[in-house]
Amino acid sequence: MRLRWTEPAYLDLQIICDFVADRDGEEAARRIALKICDGLASLADFPRKGRPGRTAGTRELVFKDLPWLAVYRICEDRIEINRILHGAQRFP
């Protein structure tokens, strides 16, 4: 299966990286981005890897040792990455 990022998910990743870069530096932001992208890439082979989502029809991939999770949907021929949210963040 292929991954499709929605614009909100892409913007979420940019915001996360900007926040981490300001607080901990560019290298830390790169490590976080890589960990998130690698985790999401694994969904292509294991689409049900994440837990059932809080919103009907979604799933959530929790990133080990990170406070963020990805909300995604499994569609017919793709996985749609909807958002990347902080675990304590109120869901839209």
Secondary structure, 3 states (H helix, E strand, C coil): CEEEECHHHHHHHHHHHHHHHHHHCHHHHHHHHHHHHHHHHHHHCCCCCCEECCCCCCEEEECCCCCEEEEEEECCCEEEEEEEEECCCCCC
